[in-house]
């Protein structure tokens, strides 16, 4: 018997397309979810426009499908910065 491997995780950026309130509501909705870690937020207090989360790749794809039908939030894989 082999032990099952945990799902692969990655870092993703969630951004508000328009109103920061939409992102604030999303952040509240994921608090306490053991499958999602809030790594960082970007933006002034009360007007956070970007969140960095760590999440299983398959769950990130679910968010991507959900957000593709909305003009409130967008998700993309967090890419390391590089100097050109």
Secondary structure, 3 states (H helix, E strand, C coil): CCCCCCCCEEEEEEEECCCHHHHHHHHHHHCCCCCEEEEEEECCCCCCCEEEEEEEHHHHHHHHHHHHCCCCEEEEECCCCCCC
